[in-house]
Amino acid sequence: MTRIVPDQPVRHRGFGIGAVGAGFIMADVQLDAYARAGFPVKAIASRTRANAEQVAKRWNIPTVHGSIEELLADPSVEILDVAFPPHLQPDVIRAALRHDHIRGILAQKPLALNLADATALVAEVEAAGKVMSVNQNMRYDQSIRAVKQLIDAGELGEIVTASVDMRAVPHWQPFLCDYDRLTIANMSVHHLDALRFLFGEPLDVYTAVRPDPRTEFAHSDGIVASVLRFTGGVLATSIEDVWGGPVKEGCEGDVAIRWRVEGTRGLATGTLGWPEFPDGSPSTLRYSTLESGGWVTPEWSTRWFPDAFGGVMEQLQYALATGAEPALPARDNLRTMALIEACYRSIEERRAVSPSEFHEGVA
């Protein structure tokens, strides 16, 4: 029976981090994870200095810079950690390329507003000799890491079907009101990337959408359902139900994110814990195989929010220390963005679309 390792062990923590942004994902999640893992955060800057000062005090960050430019010039910053909206992120990254002491960059997803802009940005980063990762943190959720280990060990046999079923109400960030893309680019991106992590490259995807009744600003991709076929034969579904029923209006709800993987020798099911943040609960896994004689239920105390974000930073620290490719290379993330583009084209043209239609310049 496979020994489950739910969290990535910390192999290196020596490179100084400069945090750009003082919003929720940085202040409440990433910096919490870094403190738990012992990663050295040397400096922080944000669009509002007062916000940066509050976050620095909370997490004992020694230096607050008055501007992003000042932070980029700080020689103690060896890894730039960007938590800015995707329409602002590329310019911050490009500015970082001019500083030799910045060796690595951790970017948010989506990397840019579209695949073309993201592809051009990745090429510039590579030409500058920097190492960049994209914060696809669901790959470090404990249950997703665990089922990946079961799949790779062959315990579930040949994988037949898989699903991700989200019934949860996200907090849409205000800047999303000005974009023409909503759920697929900002929520489905987690699930689509995790499915790529588990099963490889999709042959094609068929996506259907409808507006979310609760989201007040104009949008098309509110509630999303996608069907994916993979090169290995896996048939998968991904549902992002950001409505979840009138739970915000007082109805008793069933808020959860559940996943399922079925193979020829076993099946695994699980839940993702982030909808219960900040109270939180660990993600879960149970699996049954022809050999197990019943359900096996590994347990752990760590959580997707915040602990998985420590794994994301660890893989970049380790890559810089060893010269190995990071586990989350930015160029690979372009394939996730190509899959997102395929979803949007599928909606427009009402057909199954192969991500390969967008792969020029990606590989």
N, C-alpha and C positions, 0 to 999 in steps of 0.2 A: 504494500500500500504506500502511495506517495506521501512523503513527509511535506506537509503544507508549510510554506514560509510566507506569511501574509504581508510582511513589510520588508522593504529593501533595507538590508543592513547598511549602516553608514561606513563607507570605506575611506572617505576623505572629507575633511571639513576645513581646509586651510585657507581657502581663497576668500578675500574680503568682498562683501556684497554691498552694492549701492542700490537702495530701494527708490524707485520712481513711482510716486503715487501714494496717497494716504487714505484711499477709500476702503470699503468693506473687505474686498478680497485680500488686500495687502494688510490692513490693520488688524483684522479679526481672524484671518485664516493663515496666510503665508508666514507672517512674522511669528505667529504662535507656533507653527510647525518648525520654523528655524530655531526658535528658542529651545524647543524640546530636543531637537537633534544636535544642538550645539554649533550651528553655523554662525560665523562672525558677520553680523550686519554692521558695517562701518559708518554708513551715512544714509540720509534720507532727504528727499526733496519732493515737493508737490506744487501744484498750481497755486495753492494757498499755504503760505508759510505757517500760519497758526495751526492748521490741521497737521502739518508735518511735525510741528513741535509737540503737539499732544501725543501723536503716535510714538515719537522718539522717547518721550518721557515714560510712556507705558511699557516700552520694550527695551529700555536702557540703550538706545542707539546714541553713540557719543557725539555725532555731528549732524546738525541740521543745516542744509544749504538753502540759500534764498532763491535759487533758480536751478533749473535742470542743467544749465550750462556749467554752473559752479560745481555741481555734483560730478558731472562728466570729467571735469578737470582735476578732481581729487585723486591723487595717486594711490590712495588706500583702496580704491574701488577697482577690483579685478573682475568681478562679475556684475553686470548691470541687470537688474531685475525690474522689468517694465510692467506696470499695471495701469496702463492708460487705455482709453477707447481706441478701437482699431483705426479710426480716421486720423488719430494723432500719433499712434505708435510708430509708424514707419519713419517719420521725421526724427523722432528721438533716437531710434536705432541708427539712422544714417549719421547723426551727429556723433554718436559714440564711436563710429568707425575711424574717426580722426584721432583717437587717443590710443597710444600704444599700450598703456598700462591696463586698458580694458581688454581682457582676453576672451571672456565669454559673455553671452547675452541670453537671458531667459525672457521670452516674449509671451504675451497672452494670445489666446485664440479668440476670434480668427486673427491671423497674422496681419491681414489687411482687409479692405472692404471687398476685394475680389481676387480671383486667382492670378490674373495678369499682374496686378500690383505686387502681390505676394511673391510671385516668381522672380520679378525684377529685383525685389528687396533681397531675397535669398542669394541671388547671383552677386549682388554688391557686397554682402557680408562675406561670402566665400572669397571673393577677389581681394578683400581686405585682410584675409587670413584669420578671421575671427571664427569662433565656434558658437553657433546659436541653436538653442532648443526652443520648442514651443510647449507651453504648459498644458499638455493634454493629460490632466491629472487623474482622469478616470482609469487610465492604465495602471495607476498605483493604488486604486481602491483595493482593499484587502480581499474582497470576494472575487473581483475580476482577476487579480493576481493568482488567487487560489485555483479558480477554474482553468486558467491558462496552464497551470502546472499539471492539472489532471489531464487536460487535452494533450499536452506535449508528452506526458508519460504513457499515453495510449489507454488510460483506464476507462475512458468512455467509448473506446473504439472509434470507428469512422463516424464523424459528426454528420448528422442528418438535418436537423433543424435547430434554430435558435431564435430567441425573441428578447427584446427589451420593451417593457410596458411601463411607461411613465404616466402616472396619474397624480400630478402635483402642480401647485400654483407657484410659479417663479416670481421673484421680485424683479421686474424689468427695470434696468437702469435708465435714467432719464435720456441719455444720449441716443438710445435706440429709437426714440420717437422720430428722429430725423433720418433714419435709414429706410431703405426700401426692402430690407430683409430682416426677419425677426426670428422665429423659432428655429428654423433649420440652421442658420448661421450661428446662432448664439446658444441653443440648447441641444438640438439634434447632433451638433458637432461632437459632443461628448460620446453619444451612443454610436454614431457612425465610425468614429475613430476607434472606439473599443471593439467594435465588430471587426474592423480591419486588423487590430492587434490580435484578436483571437483566431481569425479564419483566413487572413490574407487579403488578396485584392478581389473586389467584387467584379463580376462580369458585367452586371448592369443593375439598375435600380429603377423602380417605378414608385413615384411619390404622388400622393393626393393630399389636398389641404382644404381647410375652411377657416374663416375668421373665428377668433375667440370672442365670445360674447362679453367677456369682462374687460378686455383690453380696449381702452377708450380711443387711443390714437390709431390712425389709418394703418392697416396692415393686410397682407393676404395670407401669409403662412403663419396662422395662429396654431390651430390643431393640425397635427401632421401624422400621416401614416405612410411608411415606406416598406416596400418589399425588395429584398436584395438577393441576388444569386451570386454565389462565389465560385471561384475557379476550381475549388476542391469538391464542389457538389452541394455545399451547404445552402439551404434555403432559410433566410432570416427575415424577421420583421422588426421594425422599430416604430413605436408609437409614442408620440409626445402629446399627451392630452393636458394642456396647460389650463384647461377649464376645470376638469375634475368634478363637475357638478357644482351646484350653488353653495359650495362649502364656505365661501367668504360671506355669503348672505345669510348664513344661519342653518343650513342643512347639515345634518350629520354626514360626515364624509368618509372616504376610503382613500386617503392620501398615501401613496406608496410608489416606489419604483421597484419593479420585480423583473428578474431576468430568468431565462431558462435555456439550457443546452441539452439536446437529446442526441445520443449516439447509438451505435449498434451494440455496444456492450454496457451501456449505463446512461444515466441522466443526472443532471445537476440543476438545482434551482437556487435562487438567492434573492436578496433584497439589498438595495443601496440605502445607506443611512442618512444622506444629506437632507432630505425633507424635514427632518426633526431638529436641524440646527436652529438655535445654539444649544438646546438641551442635549440633542444628539443621541445617537445609539450606533453601535458598530454595525457595519454591513454584515449580512449573514450568508451562509452557504450550507446546503445539505446535498448529499449525493448518494446514489445507490448504483451498484454495479453487479454484474453477474457473479463476481467474486466476493462482494462485501457481505452478502447475507442479510442485508437490510440497510437502513439509512445511516449514513455517517455524517456527523454534524460537528466539524471543527469549530472552535471558538477562539476569539481574540478580543482584546480590550481596546485596541486602537480603532480609529475611525477614518472614513474618507476625509471629512472636514474635522480637524486640520491635518491629520498625520500623513495622508497621501502626498501632500505638498512637500513634505520633507523628502520623499523619494524622488520627486521631480528635481529638486535642487541637488540632491546627492548624485544623481546620474551626470549632471553637468560638472559638478566638482570633480568627480572621478574621471571624467573624460579629459578635463584640463590637466589633471595630475598625471595621467598615463599616456596621453596622446591617442587613446582609443576613440572611436566614434561614439557620441552620446547615444543613449538608448532612445532618446527623443530628438533625432536630428531634424532640423528645419526643412531640409529638402524632402524627407519622407512626409512631413506634414503637408507638403504641397499635394500629395496624393489624397489626403483627407479633404483638402480644399477642392480638388477636382471632383471628388464624390459629392460635395455640397453643390458644386456647379451642375453636376448631373441631375441632382434632385430638382433644382430650379428649372432646368430645361425640360425635365420630365413633366413638371406641372404645366409649363407653357405649351408643350407639344402633345401632351397626353399619350405618352409612350414610354416604354422602358428605354433608358439611356445608359450607355456605357461610359464610365469615367475616362476611358481611353480616348474619347472624343476631345478631351481637354489636356491630354498628357504632353503635348508638344512643349519642350523646354522644362518639363517637370522631372524626368528621369535623371 
